[in-house]
């Protein structure tokens, strides 16, 4: 998606890994995206009490969401 110059929201529980992904996305966009085009949210998506706050941050930054690609999983 970075190659297609899409603004991105990256979520995971590990801030350092997210920063690595952000860097990789910036490189793959060939300069079309800036760090401001990629929002990094470090939180646990299975903690449902945090989802409303995350959504508010996303809408505040980008206005809306056009595509959602969810790759979250939970094992017990």
Secondary structure by P-SEA (a helix, b strand, c coil): ccccccccccccccaaaaaaaaaaaaaaaccccccccbbbbbcccccccaaaaaaaaaaaacccccbbbbbccccc
